[in-house]
Amino acid sequence: MKSLKIPLLLCVAIFVTGCPKYRPSVDFKNPNTLVAKINEHIRVEHARYLNALGSMPDGPAKAQLIRNELIENALPFIDSAYIDFITDIQAGRDRTNFIADLVELGASAAIGITNGERPLQILGVGLTAIRGGRRSADANFYKDTATPILISKMDGNRAKVRATILSRETKPVTEYPLGAAVADIVDYYNAGTLVRAFTELAKDTAVQTQASEDQVLRLKGVTISRVATEAEVVDAKEALAVLRTLTSSLASNDSQESAAALGKLQNIVEALKNEPDIEPLLSVAGLSSDEPDGLKLLNGLKTLKRRLPNDSPLQDKINRAIVANGK
């Protein structure tokens, strides 16, 4: 049985320690590797980019062309490494699973034909260890996610970054400098890693769970409040300050100040009339940009805002109109 225990322990050790790679292979010391090739490419193109920026009058246009060439020539290096990476993941995991299946089946068969209590105990312990190691590898290395799903997620992550790069390549170098382009190249590489795939899958699961929970609450008749963005909070505070200023100006004894406040309120209402989803509300409230009574316009806007839920998208549209036309 000693000869049987040693192979079992070796199989378990090999299986458990066969850790997968989490990203495309990178060797900083080898001049022919991905990093060395991209770094050399960026170094050469960076010099051309700086020279182009210094030339006038078409320097920025030339620099934009060089920047885009740098991106498009660097991405194939990453694509090549990524293809090798996902091929290794698929083949390696398939091979590991196949070997584990053989060992597990062999151990199960051995249990069926072995006599004696002690040998059966040893085989049972070895089989349990193999199954436990296999389960641990799936849980810790792959988060219990099938290889095709991981590869599909990495493909999706890379496609999103690629779409961002393509849209930014149309921008001038003042809006999309070379440093930002290099950062996008790095992001494109990171999008094709298992770590990013695990992170994005967790985000997707969280979003889907939240959507399902919200749907259940809606079916129960519970109103779902939307969390305001930072920009919406700023607009709301500014709109409140503008309304306070207009209130004070309308009550002023200075006819010019009150007339200016009336004009601002009329401009606010006129701007809101151009919003298809707000214009009917103005009609119901009897608000018109031709209204000569500033106090009526002011109170009408306040009433309109009070009647709308705080998390309504219309609130933000009204706030933006107040800020843009009431200052």
Short mmCIF file of the C-alpha atoms (twelve columns), coordinates in Angstrom:
data_MODEL
# 
_entry.id   MODEL 
# 
loop_
_atom_site.group_PDB 
_atom_site.id 
_atom_site.type_symbol 
_atom_site.label_atom_id 
_atom_site.label_alt_id 
_atom_site.label_comp_id 
_atom_site.label_asym_id 
_atom_site.label_seq_id 
_atom_site.Cartn_x 
_atom_site.Cartn_y 
_atom_site.Cartn_z 
_atom_site.pdbx_PDB_model_num 
ATOM 1   C CA . MET A 1   0.000   0.000  0.000   1 
ATOM 2   C CA . LYS A 2   2.976   2.350  0.427   1 
ATOM 3   C CA . SER A 3   3.483   2.261  -3.331  1 
ATOM 4   C CA . LEU A 4   -0.181  3.166  -3.761  1 
ATOM 5   C CA . LYS A 5   -0.136  6.051  -1.248  1 
ATOM 6   C CA . ILE A 6   2.836   7.801  -2.866  1 
ATOM 7   C CA . PRO A 7   1.246   8.100  -6.358  1 
ATOM 8   C CA . LEU A 8   -1.988  9.314  -4.777  1 
ATOM 9   C CA . LEU A 9   -0.180  12.033 -2.817  1 
ATOM 10  C CA . LEU A 10  1.782   13.074 -5.904  1 
ATOM 11  C CA . CYS A 11  -1.399  13.347 -7.961  1 
ATOM 12  C CA . VAL A 12  -3.061  15.446 -5.298  1 
ATOM 13  C CA . ALA A 13  -0.015  17.738 -4.946  1 
ATOM 14  C CA . ILE A 14  0.338   18.233 -8.699  1 
ATOM 15  C CA . PHE A 15  -3.365  18.930 -9.084  1 
ATOM 16  C CA . VAL A 16  -3.598  21.388 -6.206  1 
ATOM 17  C CA . THR A 17  -0.448  23.348 -7.108  1 
ATOM 18  C CA . GLY A 18  -1.310  23.683 -10.799 1 
ATOM 19  C CA . CYS A 19  -2.222  27.373 -10.454 1 
ATOM 20  C CA . PRO A 20  -3.552  29.188 -13.512 1 
ATOM 21  C CA . LYS A 21  -2.194  32.393 -14.987 1 
ATOM 22  C CA . TYR A 22  -4.297  35.470 -14.338 1 
ATOM 23  C CA . ARG A 23  -2.992  37.653 -17.176 1 
ATOM 24  C CA . PRO A 24  -1.129  37.415 -20.496 1 
ATOM 25  C CA . SER A 25  2.498   36.442 -20.018 1 
ATOM 26  C CA . VAL A 26  4.900   39.328 -19.387 1 
ATOM 27  C CA . ASP A 27  8.689   38.967 -19.081 1 
ATOM 28  C CA . PHE A 28  10.451  42.257 -18.422 1 
ATOM 29  C CA . LYS A 29  13.936  40.813 -18.981 1 
ATOM 30  C CA . ASN A 30  13.339  39.270 -22.378 1 
ATOM 31  C CA . PRO A 31  13.713  41.900 -25.185 1 
ATOM 32  C CA . ASN A 32  11.323  39.924 -27.407 1 
ATOM 33  C CA . THR A 33  8.384   39.935 -25.006 1 
ATOM 34  C CA . LEU A 34  5.199   41.964 -25.068 1 
ATOM 35  C CA . VAL A 35  6.339   44.724 -22.698 1 
ATOM 36  C CA . ALA A 36  9.701   45.224 -24.414 1 
ATOM 37  C CA . LYS A 37  8.122   45.458 -27.857 1 
ATOM 38  C CA . ILE A 38  5.447   47.917 -26.773 1 
ATOM 39  C CA . ASN A 39  7.907   50.043 -24.789 1 
ATOM 40  C CA . GLU A 40  10.254  50.275 -27.765 1 
ATOM 41  C CA . HIS A 41  7.355   51.134 -30.047 1 
ATOM 42  C CA . ILE A 42  6.134   53.868 -27.693 1 
ATOM 43  C CA . ARG A 43  9.646   55.268 -27.281 1 
ATOM 44  C CA . VAL A 44  10.119  55.679 -31.039 1 
ATOM 45  C CA . GLU A 45  6.633   57.085 -31.640 1 
ATOM 46  C CA . HIS A 46  6.914   59.442 -28.671 1 
ATOM 47  C CA . ALA A 47  9.950   61.117 -30.229 1 
ATOM 48  C CA . ARG A 48  8.060   61.546 -33.504 1 
ATOM 49  C CA . TYR A 49  5.059   62.885 -31.588 1 
ATOM 50  C CA . LEU A 50  7.118   65.582 -29.837 1 
ATOM 51  C CA . ASN A 51  8.783   66.620 -33.094 1 
ATOM 52  C CA . ALA A 52  5.408   66.929 -34.773 1 
ATOM 53  C CA . LEU A 53  4.047   69.096 -31.965 1 
ATOM 54  C CA . GLY A 54  6.952   71.477 -32.453 1 
ATOM 55  C CA . SER A 55  6.249   71.979 -36.147 1 
ATOM 56  C CA . MET A 56  3.766   74.574 -37.339 1 
ATOM 57  C CA . PRO A 57  1.152   75.140 -38.593 1 
ATOM 58  C CA . ASP A 58  0.073   71.516 -39.142 1 
ATOM 59  C CA . GLY A 59  1.948   70.128 -36.136 1 
ATOM 60  C CA . PRO A 60  -1.092  69.180 -34.002 1 
ATOM 61  C CA . ALA A 61  -2.674  67.331 -36.933 1 
ATOM 62  C CA . LYS A 62  0.536   65.364 -37.532 1 
ATOM 63  C CA . ALA A 63  0.827   64.620 -33.818 1 
ATOM 64  C CA . GLN A 64  -2.747  63.297 -33.783 1 
ATOM 65  C CA . LEU A 65  -1.891  61.003 -36.697 1 
ATOM 66  C CA . ILE A 66  1.236   59.719 -34.921 1 
ATOM 67  C CA . ARG A 67  -0.717  59.196 -31.699 1 
ATOM 68  C CA . ASN A 68  -3.320  57.105 -33.500 1 
ATOM 69  C CA . GLU A 69  -0.614  55.118 -35.309 1 
ATOM 70  C CA . LEU A 70  1.045   54.424 -31.969 1 
ATOM 71  C CA . ILE A 71  -2.211  53.040 -30.588 1 
ATOM 72  C CA . GLU A 72  -3.127  50.944 -33.619 1 
ATOM 73  C CA . ASN A 73  0.379   49.485 -33.919 1 
ATOM 74  C CA . ALA A 74  0.619   48.669 -30.195 1 
ATOM 75  C CA . LEU A 75  -2.721  46.890 -29.834 1 
ATOM 76  C CA . PRO A 76  -1.809  43.922 -32.077 1 
ATOM 77  C CA . PHE A 77  0.988   43.007 -29.621 1 
ATOM 78  C CA . ILE A 78  -1.597  42.861 -26.835 1 
ATOM 79  C CA . ASP A 79  -4.059  40.952 -29.022 1 
ATOM 80  C CA . SER A 80  -1.429  38.336 -29.809 1 
ATOM 81  C CA . ALA A 81  -0.543  37.842 -26.138 1 
ATOM 82  C CA . TYR A 82  -4.238  37.674 -25.244 1 
ATOM 83  C CA . ILE A 83  -4.941  34.939 -27.798 1 
ATOM 84  C CA . ASP A 84  -2.089  32.856 -26.365 1 
ATOM 85  C CA . PHE A 85  -3.405  33.574 -22.867 1 
ATOM 86  C CA . ILE A 86  -6.977  32.393 -23.420 1 
ATOM 87  C CA . THR A 87  -5.720  29.377 -25.384 1 
ATOM 88  C CA . ASP A 88  -3.534  28.381 -22.434 1 
ATOM 89  C CA . ILE A 89  -6.424  28.883 -20.005 1 
ATOM 90  C CA . GLN A 90  -8.795  26.736 -22.037 1 
ATOM 91  C CA . ALA A 91  -6.272  24.007 -22.808 1 
ATOM 92  C CA . GLY A 92  -4.759  24.012 -19.317 1 
ATOM 93  C CA . ARG A 93  -8.056  23.793 -17.508 1 
ATOM 94  C CA . ASP A 94  -9.348  21.116 -19.878 1 
ATOM 95  C CA . ARG A 95  -6.162  19.114 -19.404 1 
ATOM 96  C CA . THR A 96  -6.292  19.466 -15.608 1 
ATOM 97  C CA . ASN A 97  -9.928  18.413 -15.502 1 
ATOM 98  C CA . PHE A 98  -9.253  15.449 -17.763 1 
ATOM 99  C CA . ILE A 99  -6.371  14.216 -15.590 1 
ATOM 100 C CA . ALA A 100 -8.406  14.783 -12.427 1 
ATOM 101 C CA . ASP A 101 -11.281 12.791 -13.928 1 
ATOM 102 C CA . LEU A 102 -8.936  9.919  -14.764 1 
ATOM 103 C CA . VAL A 103 -7.436  9.890  -11.272 1 
ATOM 104 C CA . GLU A 104 -10.865 10.107 -9.654  1 
ATOM 105 C CA . LEU A 105 -12.273 7.331  -11.835 1 
ATOM 106 C CA . GLY A 106 -9.196  5.190  -11.213 1 
ATOM 107 C CA . ALA A 107 -9.447  5.683  -7.464  1 
ATOM 108 C CA . SER A 108 -13.159 4.865  -7.544  1 
ATOM 109 C CA . ALA A 109 -12.483 1.717  -9.552  1 
ATOM 110 C CA . ALA A 110 -9.691  0.709  -7.159  1 
ATOM 111 C CA . ILE A 111 -12.070 1.036  -4.219  1 
ATOM 112 C CA . GLY A 112 -14.455 -1.335 -5.942  1 
ATOM 113 C CA . ILE A 113 -11.883 -4.094 -6.431  1 
ATOM 114 C CA . THR A 114 -9.721  -3.681 -3.304  1 
ATOM 115 C CA . ASN A 115 -10.087 -6.023 -0.345  1 
ATOM 116 C CA . GLY A 116 -9.308  -5.098 3.230   1 
ATOM 117 C CA . GLU A 117 -10.472 -2.306 5.469   1 
ATOM 118 C CA . ARG A 118 -7.177  -0.380 5.694   1 
ATOM 119 C CA . PRO A 119 -6.536  -0.187 1.914   1 
ATOM 120 C CA . LEU A 120 -10.113 0.990  1.398   1 
ATOM 121 C CA . GLN A 121 -9.638  3.732  3.994   1 
ATOM 122 C CA . ILE A 122 -6.457  4.942  2.298   1 
ATOM 123 C CA . LEU A 123 -8.112  4.979  -1.110  1 
ATOM 124 C CA . GLY A 124 -11.125 6.806  0.326   1 
ATOM 125 C CA . VAL A 125 -8.922  9.460  1.928   1 
ATOM 126 C CA . GLY A 126 -6.980  9.919  -1.327  1 
ATOM 127 C CA . LEU A 127 -10.187 10.232 -3.373  1 
ATOM 128 C CA . THR A 128 -11.587 12.767 -0.913  1 
ATOM 129 C CA . ALA A 129 -8.368  14.795 -1.146  1 
ATOM 130 C CA . ILE A 130 -8.509  14.792 -4.959  1 
ATOM 131 C CA . ARG A 131 -12.114 15.940 -4.991  1 
ATOM 132 C CA . GLY A 132 -11.414 18.569 -2.350  1 
ATOM 133 C CA . GLY A 133 -8.405  19.889 -4.262  1 
ATOM 134 C CA . ARG A 134 -10.427 20.057 -7.446  1 
ATOM 135 C CA . ARG A 135 -13.238 21.921 -5.702  1 
ATOM 136 C CA . SER A 136 -10.787 24.307 -4.050  1 
ATOM 137 C CA . ALA A 137 -9.102  25.082 -7.387  1 
ATOM 138 C CA . ASP A 138 -12.424 25.903 -9.039  1 
ATOM 139 C CA . ALA A 139 -13.519 28.040 -6.095  1 
ATOM 140 C CA . ASN A 140 -10.282 29.955 -5.506  1 
ATOM 141 C CA . PHE A 141 -8.661  30.197 -8.933  1 
ATOM 142 C CA . TYR A 142 -11.751 30.482 -11.151 1 
ATOM 143 C CA . LYS A 143 -14.470 31.607 -8.678  1 
ATOM 144 C CA . ASP A 144 -16.635 28.654 -9.760  1 
ATOM 145 C CA . THR A 145 -16.981 30.208 -13.219 1 
ATOM 146 C CA . ALA A 146 -16.802 28.220 -16.441 1 
ATOM 147 C CA . THR A 147 -13.889 29.017 -18.755 1 
ATOM 148 C CA . PRO A 148 -16.088 30.077 -21.724 1 
ATOM 149 C CA . ILE A 149 -17.892 32.581 -19.471 1 
ATOM 150 C CA . LEU A 150 -14.587 34.065 -18.287 1 
ATOM 151 C CA . ILE A 151 -13.274 34.344 -21.832 1 
ATOM 152 C CA . SER A 152 -16.542 35.896 -23.002 1 
ATOM 153 C CA . LYS A 153 -16.359 38.470 -20.204 1 
ATOM 154 C CA . MET A 154 -12.757 39.334 -21.039 1 
ATOM 155 C CA . ASP A 155 -13.735 39.725 -24.699 1 
ATOM 156 C CA . GLY A 156 -16.538 42.069 -23.648 1 
ATOM 157 C CA . ASN A 157 -14.245 44.112 -21.396 1 
ATOM 158 C CA . ARG A 158 -11.701 44.481 -24.182 1 
ATOM 159 C CA . ALA A 159 -14.406 45.497 -26.657 1 
ATOM 160 C CA . LYS A 160 -15.578 48.299 -24.340 1 
ATOM 161 C CA . VAL A 161 -12.069 49.709 -24.009 1 
ATOM 162 C CA . ARG A 162 -11.516 49.360 -27.762 1 
ATOM 163 C CA . ALA A 163 -14.696 51.316 -28.460 1 
ATOM 164 C CA . THR A 164 -13.513 54.065 -26.102 1 
ATOM 165 C CA . ILE A 165 -10.159 54.232 -27.873 1 
ATOM 166 C CA . LEU A 166 -11.779 54.452 -31.308 1 
ATOM 167 C CA . SER A 167 -14.005 57.328 -30.182 1 
ATOM 168 C CA . ARG A 168 -11.072 59.198 -28.638 1 
ATOM 169 C CA . GLU A 169 -8.865  58.830 -31.696 1 
ATOM 170 C CA . THR A 170 -11.047 61.419 -33.432 1 
ATOM 171 C CA . LYS A 171 -10.151 64.044 -30.802 1 
ATOM 172 C CA . PRO A 172 -7.225  66.466 -31.179 1 
ATOM 173 C CA . VAL A 173 -4.100  66.052 -29.083 1 
ATOM 174 C CA . THR A 174 -5.208  68.903 -26.816 1 
ATOM 175 C CA . GLU A 175 -8.167  66.783 -25.668 1 
ATOM 176 C CA . TYR A 176 -6.556  63.345 -25.971 1 
ATOM 177 C CA . PRO A 177 -2.800  63.617 -25.402 1 
ATOM 178 C CA . LEU A 178 -0.302  60.818 -25.830 1 
ATOM 179 C CA . GLY A 179 -0.218  60.068 -22.104 1 
ATOM 180 C CA . ALA A 180 -3.951  59.368 -22.097 1 
ATOM 181 C CA . ALA A 181 -3.522  57.143 -25.145 1 
ATOM 182 C CA . VAL A 182 -0.852  55.086 -23.371 1 
ATOM 183 C CA . ALA A 183 -3.130  54.795 -20.345 1 
ATOM 184 C CA . ASP A 184 -5.871  53.432 -22.612 1 
ATOM 185 C CA . ILE A 185 -3.426  50.890 -24.044 1 
ATOM 186 C CA . VAL A 186 -2.649  49.696 -20.520 1 
ATOM 187 C CA . ASP A 187 -6.387  49.560 -19.755 1 
ATOM 188 C CA . TYR A 188 -6.904  47.484 -22.909 1 
ATOM 189 C CA . TYR A 189 -4.315  44.996 -21.650 1 
ATOM 190 C CA . ASN A 190 -5.857  44.867 -18.157 1 
ATOM 191 C CA . ALA A 191 -9.307  44.245 -19.653 1 
ATOM 192 C CA . GLY A 192 -8.038  40.884 -20.885 1 
ATOM 193 C CA . THR A 193 -7.098  39.512 -17.457 1 
ATOM 194 C CA . LEU A 194 -8.925  37.103 -15.163 1 
ATOM 195 C CA . VAL A 195 -8.852  39.594 -12.298 1 
ATOM 196 C CA . ARG A 196 -10.787 42.159 -14.353 1 
ATOM 197 C CA . ALA A 197 -13.170 39.427 -15.550 1 
ATOM 198 C CA . PHE A 198 -13.930 38.392 -11.956 1 
ATOM 199 C CA . THR A 199 -14.480 42.039 -10.955 1 
ATOM 200 C CA . GLU A 200 -16.823 42.816 -13.836 1 
ATOM 201 C CA . LEU A 201 -18.789 39.599 -13.324 1 
ATOM 202 C CA . ALA A 202 -19.286 40.545 -9.671  1 
ATOM 203 C CA . LYS A 203 -20.508 44.004 -10.736 1 
ATOM 204 C CA . ASP A 204 -22.915 42.498 -13.260 1 
ATOM 205 C CA . THR A 205 -24.285 40.130 -10.631 1 
ATOM 206 C CA . ALA A 206 -24.772 43.006 -8.189  1 
ATOM 207 C CA . VAL A 207 -26.601 45.099 -10.806 1 
ATOM 208 C CA . GLN A 208 -28.850 42.195 -11.819 1 
ATOM 209 C CA . THR A 209 -29.624 41.418 -8.179  1 
ATOM 210 C CA . GLN A 210 -30.506 45.043 -7.475  1 
ATOM 211 C CA . ALA A 211 -32.719 45.192 -10.569 1 
ATOM 212 C CA . SER A 212 -34.547 42.014 -9.510  1 
ATOM 213 C CA . GLU A 213 -35.063 43.323 -5.979  1 
ATOM 214 C CA . ASP A 214 -36.348 46.653 -7.304  1 
ATOM 215 C CA . GLN A 215 -38.776 44.839 -9.600  1 
ATOM 216 C CA . VAL A 216 -40.164 42.861 -6.671  1 
ATOM 217 C CA . LEU A 217 -40.649 46.090 -4.705  1 
ATOM 218 C CA . ARG A 218 -42.429 47.714 -7.653  1 
ATOM 219 C CA . LEU A 219 -44.788 44.743 -7.925  1 
ATOM 220 C CA . LYS A 220 -45.530 45.211 -4.219  1 
ATOM 221 C CA . GLY A 221 -46.370 48.845 -4.853  1 
ATOM 222 C CA . VAL A 222 -43.256 50.266 -3.202  1 
ATOM 223 C CA . THR A 223 -41.824 53.418 -4.806  1 
ATOM 224 C CA . ILE A 224 -38.128 53.066 -5.670  1 
ATOM 225 C CA . SER A 225 -36.137 56.205 -4.978  1 
ATOM 226 C CA . ARG A 226 -33.323 57.094 -7.325  1 
ATOM 227 C CA . VAL A 227 -30.056 58.271 -5.781  1 
ATOM 228 C CA . ALA A 228 -29.187 61.761 -7.022  1 
ATOM 229 C CA . THR A 229 -25.844 62.265 -8.698  1 
ATOM 230 C CA . GLU A 230 -23.324 64.781 -7.407  1 
ATOM 231 C CA . ALA A 231 -24.066 67.097 -10.348 1 
ATOM 232 C CA . GLU A 232 -27.815 66.940 -9.638  1 
ATOM 233 C CA . VAL A 233 -27.237 67.846 -5.998  1 
ATOM 234 C CA . VAL A 234 -25.135 70.849 -7.050  1 
ATOM 235 C CA . ASP A 235 -27.830 71.984 -9.526  1 
ATOM 236 C CA . ALA A 236 -30.525 71.676 -6.862  1 
ATOM 237 C CA . LYS A 237 -28.555 73.821 -4.401  1 
ATOM 238 C CA . GLU A 238 -27.793 76.456 -7.045  1 
ATOM 239 C CA . ALA A 239 -31.426 76.523 -8.208  1 
ATOM 240 C CA . LEU A 240 -32.597 77.088 -4.623  1 
ATOM 241 C CA . ALA A 241 -30.149 79.977 -4.259  1 
ATOM 242 C CA . VAL A 242 -31.341 81.518 -7.561  1 
ATOM 243 C CA . LEU A 243 -34.990 81.321 -6.489  1 
ATOM 244 C CA . ARG A 244 -34.156 83.028 -3.211  1 
ATOM 245 C CA . THR A 245 -32.363 85.816 -5.068  1 
ATOM 246 C CA . LEU A 246 -35.281 86.265 -7.473  1 
ATOM 247 C CA . THR A 247 -37.710 86.392 -4.551  1 
ATOM 248 C CA . SER A 248 -35.679 89.170 -2.976  1 
ATOM 249 C CA . SER A 249 -35.352 91.037 -6.274  1 
ATOM 250 C CA . LEU A 250 -39.096 90.942 -6.966  1 
ATOM 251 C CA . ALA A 251 -39.744 92.476 -3.540  1 
ATOM 252 C CA . SER A 252 -37.177 95.205 -4.132  1 
ATOM 253 C CA . ASN A 253 -38.208 98.861 -4.368  1 
ATOM 254 C CA . ASP A 254 -35.811 99.200 -7.305  1 
ATOM 255 C CA . SER A 255 -37.986 98.943 -10.410 1 
ATOM 256 C CA . GLN A 256 -35.037 97.958 -12.587 1 
ATOM 257 C CA . GLU A 257 -34.074 95.105 -10.268 1 
ATOM 258 C CA . SER A 258 -37.633 93.772 -10.122 1 
ATOM 259 C CA . ALA A 259 -37.994 94.091 -13.898 1 
ATOM 260 C CA . ALA A 260 -34.747 92.163 -14.386 1 
ATOM 261 C CA . ALA A 261 -36.037 89.434 -12.061 1 
ATOM 262 C CA . LEU A 262 -39.274 89.224 -14.073 1 
ATOM 263 C CA . GLY A 263 -37.280 88.864 -17.290 1 
ATOM 264 C CA . LYS A 264 -35.229 86.028 -15.795 1 
ATOM 265 C CA . LEU A 265 -38.356 84.188 -14.665 1 
ATOM 266 C CA . GLN A 266 -39.883 84.569 -18.116 1 
ATOM 267 C CA . ASN A 267 -36.669 83.171 -19.652 1 
ATOM 268 C CA . ILE A 268 -36.810 80.191 -17.290 1 
ATOM 269 C CA . VAL A 269 -40.383 79.387 -18.296 1 
ATOM 270 C CA . GLU A 270 -39.511 79.839 -21.978 1 
ATOM 271 C CA . ALA A 271 -36.625 77.399 -21.622 1 
ATOM 272 C CA . LEU A 272 -38.867 74.857 -19.906 1 
ATOM 273 C CA . LYS A 273 -41.403 75.145 -22.747 1 
ATOM 274 C CA . ASN A 274 -38.774 73.574 -25.018 1 
ATOM 275 C CA . GLU A 275 -38.764 70.436 -22.856 1 
ATOM 276 C CA . PRO A 276 -41.490 68.113 -24.264 1 
ATOM 277 C CA . ASP A 277 -42.059 66.350 -20.939 1 
ATOM 278 C CA . ILE A 278 -42.301 69.609 -18.943 1 
ATOM 279 C CA . GLU A 279 -44.333 71.784 -21.334 1 
ATOM 280 C CA . PRO A 280 -47.659 70.033 -20.473 1 
ATOM 281 C CA . LEU A 281 -46.996 70.659 -16.777 1 
ATOM 282 C CA . LEU A 282 -46.553 74.373 -17.472 1 
ATOM 283 C CA . SER A 283 -49.880 74.456 -19.292 1 
ATOM 284 C CA . VAL A 284 -51.662 72.775 -16.401 1 
ATOM 285 C CA . ALA A 285 -50.059 75.222 -13.961 1 
ATOM 286 C CA . GLY A 286 -51.018 78.155 -16.197 1 
ATOM 287 C CA . LEU A 287 -47.439 79.355 -16.562 1 
ATOM 288 C CA . SER A 288 -46.443 81.295 -19.662 1 
ATOM 289 C CA . SER A 289 -43.350 83.233 -20.633 1 
ATOM 290 C CA . ASP A 290 -45.659 86.164 -21.486 1 
ATOM 291 C CA . GLU A 291 -46.927 86.391 -17.894 1 
ATOM 292 C CA . PRO A 292 -46.262 89.952 -16.585 1 
ATOM 293 C CA . ASP A 293 -46.696 88.956 -12.937 1 
ATOM 294 C CA . GLY A 294 -43.287 87.888 -11.671 1 
ATOM 295 C CA . LEU A 295 -44.639 86.671 -8.343  1 
ATOM 296 C CA . LYS A 296 -47.080 84.359 -10.124 1 
ATOM 297 C CA . LEU A 297 -44.256 82.876 -12.181 1 
ATOM 298 C CA . LEU A 298 -42.080 82.443 -9.107  1 
ATOM 299 C CA . ASN A 299 -44.776 80.748 -7.025  1 
ATOM 300 C CA . GLY A 300 -45.799 78.605 -9.997  1 
ATOM 301 C CA . LEU A 301 -42.254 77.290 -10.407 1 
ATOM 302 C CA . LYS A 302 -41.992 76.548 -6.697  1 
ATOM 303 C CA . THR A 303 -45.335 74.727 -6.725  1 
ATOM 304 C CA . LEU A 304 -44.307 72.724 -9.789  1 
ATOM 305 C CA . LYS A 305 -41.105 71.611 -8.090  1 
ATOM 306 C CA . ARG A 306 -42.926 70.667 -4.870  1 
ATOM 307 C CA . ARG A 307 -45.401 68.470 -6.710  1 
ATOM 308 C CA . LEU A 308 -42.690 66.480 -8.458  1 
ATOM 309 C CA . PRO A 309 -40.879 63.659 -6.600  1 
ATOM 310 C CA . ASN A 310 -37.399 64.643 -5.462  1 
ATOM 311 C CA . ASP A 311 -35.842 61.819 -7.503  1 
ATOM 312 C CA . SER A 312 -37.758 62.702 -10.688 1 
ATOM 313 C CA . PRO A 313 -35.539 63.443 -13.723 1 
ATOM 314 C CA . LEU A 314 -37.807 66.437 -14.368 1 
ATOM 315 C CA . GLN A 315 -36.553 68.028 -11.154 1 
ATOM 316 C CA . ASP A 316 -33.043 68.160 -12.556 1 
ATOM 317 C CA . LYS A 317 -34.250 69.643 -15.863 1 
ATOM 318 C CA . ILE A 318 -36.110 72.394 -14.015 1 
ATOM 319 C CA . ASN A 319 -33.115 73.083 -11.771 1 
ATOM 320 C CA . ARG A 320 -30.788 73.363 -14.761 1 
ATOM 321 C CA . ALA A 321 -33.184 75.775 -16.484 1 
ATOM 322 C CA . ILE A 322 -33.384 77.923 -13.344 1 
ATOM 323 C CA . VAL A 323 -29.609 78.044 -12.948 1 
ATOM 324 C CA . ALA A 324 -28.940 78.697 -16.651 1 
ATOM 325 C CA . ASN A 325 -31.516 81.496 -17.045 1 
ATOM 326 C CA . GLY A 326 -31.984 82.924 -13.560 1 
ATOM 327 C CA . LYS A 327 -28.506 84.061 -12.582 1 
# 
